Amino acid sequence: MKIALISLNQIWEDKKVNLGRCKEIVKICKKYDTKLVIFPEMTLTGFTNNIKLAEETENSQSIKEFKKLARKYGLAILFGTILKEHDKAKNCAVLINKDGKVVDIYTKIYPFSFANEDKYFKAGDKIVKVEFENIKIGLSICYDLRFCNLYSLMDDCDIIVNIANWPVKRIKHWNILLQARAIENQTYVVGVNRIGLDGNNLEYVESSKIFNANGNELKFEKISTEIKIYNIDLEWNKNFRKTFNTVKDKKDLHA
């Protein structure tokens, strides 16, 4: 299955400009027979605590636009957005299928307290595993990656995705943690990170990638500075787990 990882150079809090770029990118991805296009965290705004940018879930213009885009090109899209939650907001990942229907919405379980995200955003309390094209995909967002207990509960997934705005000054952690999550759960782990500078002058570098169950980074076709196409062999991962299954030996331990 072909998946496109989009290292979007997000323009700070400018939904219109970022949406326009997303439309161009999806059009390009269609030419490569892509089944799923994955954008970074808070796709149309960049990572921000400005909850004035949040949208009502049932009337979200961002969701409406991505639904139209998915229908137009007949491919699935996973993107990040800010949705309203009473006096706070939710940092969400939304999966839309090729028919333009919302498959599910995941709310980030671990807000990034170091950047005060927890003061403005309500933490999610539900693990989301979605069925897509006869495969199971687990969803996570940025800081979630540091918490192995969350990923351990998704080890029955064929793919676990993390969409992020992960700055270059901690990029070594990003690479190590993506690889570790793939090895310990013996599944494909997909990390999608942005590039460029954000409104806080944090720098991001191209670091979107996929690791397989053995911790090997997959090869890709680079279409542009923002677009990489991967061809995932799901049977390879399944066969690897059959020959060397460590997941079956997991135990729930308590201090």
C-alpha positions in Angstrom: 0.0 0.0 0.0 1.4 3.4 -1.0 1.4 6.1 1.7 2.6 9.7 1.4 4.3 11.4 4.3 4.0 15.2 4.0 6.7 17.3 5.8 4.6 20.4 5.4 6.3 23.8 5.7 3.5 25.2 7.8 2.8 29.0 7.7 2.1 30.2 11.3 -1.6 30.2 12.1 -2.6 30.8 8.4 -5.3 28.3 7.6 -6.0 29.6 4.1 -2.4 29.5 2.9 -1.7 26.1 4.5 -5.0 24.6 3.1 -4.0 25.8 -0.4 -0.7 24.0 -0.2 -2.4 20.9 1.1 -4.7 20.9 -1.9 -1.7 21.1 -4.3 0.1 18.3 -2.4 -2.9 15.9 -2.5 -3.3 16.5 -6.2 0.4 15.5 -6.7 0.0 12.4 -4.5 -2.9 11.2 -6.5 -0.6 10.8 -9.5 1.5 8.3 -7.6 -1.5 6.0 -6.8 -1.3 6.9 -3.1 -3.9 5.4 -0.8 -3.3 7.5 2.3 -1.8 11.0 2.6 -0.6 12.0 6.1 0.0 15.6 7.2 1.7 16.9 10.4 0.2 17.9 13.7 -2.1 21.0 13.6 -1.8 20.9 9.9 -3.3 24.3 9.0 -1.9 26.3 11.9 1.4 24.8 13.1 1.7 23.9 16.8 0.1 26.7 18.8 -1.7 27.3 22.1 -4.0 29.9 20.4 -7.3 28.2 21.1 -9.2 31.0 19.3 -8.3 29.0 16.2 -10.3 26.0 17.4 -13.4 24.9 15.5 -16.6 23.2 16.5 -16.3 19.5 15.6 -19.7 19.3 13.9 -19.2 22.4 11.9 -15.4 22.4 11.4 -14.5 24.2 8.1 -11.1 22.4 8.1 -12.8 19.0 8.3 -15.2 20.0 5.5 -12.3 21.1 3.3 -10.4 17.9 3.8 -13.5 15.8 3.2 -14.0 17.5 -0.1 -10.4 17.0 -1.0 -10.5 13.2 -0.2 -13.7 12.8 -2.3 -12.2 14.8 -5.2 -9.1 12.6 -5.5 -10.4 9.4 -4.1 -7.8 8.9 -1.4 -7.7 8.9 2.4 -6.3 11.8 4.4 -5.0 12.0 7.9 -4.5 15.5 9.3 -4.2 17.4 12.5 -6.6 20.1 13.7 -7.7 22.1 16.8 -11.3 21.4 17.9 -13.3 23.1 20.7 -13.9 21.5 24.1 -15.9 23.9 26.2 -13.4 26.5 27.6 -10.5 24.5 26.3 -9.6 22.9 23.0 -8.5 19.5 21.8 -5.4 18.7 19.7 -6.8 16.1 17.3 -5.9 13.8 14.4 -8.7 13.2 11.9 -8.8 10.3 9.5 -11.0 10.8 6.4 -11.5 7.9 3.9 -11.5 8.2 0.1 -15.3 8.7 0.1 -14.9 11.9 2.2 -16.3 10.4 5.5 -14.7 10.8 8.9 -13.5 7.4 10.0 -12.5 8.6 13.5 -11.0 11.4 15.5 -8.2 11.0 18.0 -7.5 13.5 20.8 -3.9 13.7 22.0 -3.7 11.9 25.3 -0.5 13.5 26.5 -0.5 17.3 26.0 3.0 18.8 26.0 3.2 20.4 29.5 6.7 21.8 28.8 5.1 24.2 26.3 1.9 24.7 28.5 -0.3 22.8 26.1 -2.0 21.1 29.1 -3.2 24.6 30.2 -5.1 25.2 27.0 -5.9 21.7 25.7 -7.9 19.0 27.2 -6.2 15.6 27.2 -7.8 12.7 25.4 -8.9 9.6 27.3 -9.5 7.2 24.4 -7.0 5.1 22.4 -8.1 5.2 18.7 -7.5 2.2 16.4 -9.2 2.5 13.0 -10.0 0.0 10.3 -8.8 1.2 6.9 -8.5 -0.8 3.7 -8.6 -4.0 5.8 -5.7 -2.9 8.0 -5.7 -1.5 11.5 -4.1 1.9 12.2 -3.3 3.3 15.6 -3.3 7.1 16.0 -1.0 9.3 18.1 0.3 12.9 18.2 3.8 14.3 18.9 4.5 14.1 22.7 2.6 10.9 22.9 5.7 9.2 21.4 7.5 9.5 24.7 5.0 7.2 26.5 5.6 3.5 25.6 2.5 2.4 27.6 0.2 4.0 25.0 1.9 2.3 22.1 2.0 -1.0 23.9 -1.8 -0.9 23.9 -1.7 -0.6 20.1 0.6 -3.5 19.4 -2.3 -5.3 17.6 -2.2 -2.6 14.9 -0.6 -3.1 11.5 0.6 0.6 11.5 0.9 3.1 14.3 1.1 6.8 13.1 2.4 9.8 15.0 1.8 13.2 13.5 4.1 15.9 15.0 5.6 19.3 15.2 8.9 18.1 16.7 11.7 20.7 16.7 15.2 20.1 15.5 16.8 20.6 18.9 15.2 17.3 20.1 15.2 15.5 16.8 17.6 12.8 18.1 14.9 11.8 20.5 12.3 11.7 17.7 14.4 9.3 15.6 15.3 7.0 18.5 11.7 6.8 19.9 10.1 6.1 16.5 12.5 3.2 16.0 12.0 1.9 19.6 8.2 2.0 19.3 8.5 -0.1 16.1 10.8 -2.7 17.6 9.0 -3.1 21.0 5.6 -3.4 19.3 6.8 -5.3 16.2 4.8 -3.1 13.8 5.2 -0.3 11.3 5.6 3.0 13.0 5.1 6.1 10.9 6.3 9.5 12.0 5.2 12.7 10.1 7.0 15.9 11.1 6.9 19.4 9.7 9.7 21.6 8.3 10.5 25.3 8.5 10.1 27.9 11.3 7.1 28.4 13.5 5.8 31.5 15.3 8.0 30.8 18.3 11.0 30.8 16.1 11.5 27.0 16.6 13.2 25.3 13.7 12.0 22.0 12.2 13.9 19.7 9.7 12.7 17.0 7.3 12.5 13.9 9.5 9.3 12.1 8.4 10.0 8.4 8.2 8.8 4.8 8.7 10.3 2.0 10.6 9.4 -1.7 10.3 9.0 -4.4 13.0 12.8 -5.0 13.0 13.6 -1.3 13.5 14.8 -0.8 9.9 14.0 2.5 8.3 12.1 2.1 5.0 13.2 3.4 1.7 11.1 5.9 -0.1 10.6 7.9 -3.3 11.2 11.6 -2.7 8.8 13.7 -4.8 9.8 17.1 -3.3 11.1 18.6 -0.1 7.7 18.1 1.4 6.5 14.8 -0.1 7.8 11.2 0.3 6.1 8.1 -1.0 6.4 4.8 0.8 5.2 1.4 -0.3 4.4 -0.6 2.8 4.5 -4.4 2.7 2.1 -5.5 5.4 2.8 -9.2 5.0 6.5 -8.6 5.7 5.8 -7.4 9.2 3.4 -10.2 9.9 5.9 -12.8 8.8 8.6 -11.2 10.8 6.5 -11.4 13.9 5.8 -15.0 13.3 9.5 -15.9 13.1 10.5 -13.8 16.1 7.6 -12.9 18.3 8.4 -10.8 21.3 5.0 -9.1 21.7 3.5 -12.3 23.0 5.8 -12.2 26.0 4.6 -8.8 27.3 3.3 -8.6 30.8 1.4 -6.0 32.8 3.7 -5.2 35.7 3.0 -3.2 38.8 5.4 -1.7 41.3 
